Amino acid sequence: MIQKIEQERQKLNCFAERYGLSHPRVLAQSQQLDKLLNLYQRTQAAHPKRKKEVTDRTDRIRLSG
């Protein structure tokens, strides 16, 4: 799921650079990314033992992005 979130974030950045922040395509991509992030957060809340491992990977993605 982390890879999918990162892919969707990259798409959002590309769309925003190409079309501007208020373009419908950018807004739709932002909503898609929000859905994935919400799902990820719900998954983490349901599985707290996995949280540390996934958080570590997420932090590495943020640092490299």
Secondary structure, DSSP 8 states (H G I E B T S, - for coil): -HHHHHHHHHHHHHHHHHH-TTSHHHHHHHHHHHHHHHHHHHHHHH-HHHHHHHHHHHHHHHHH-
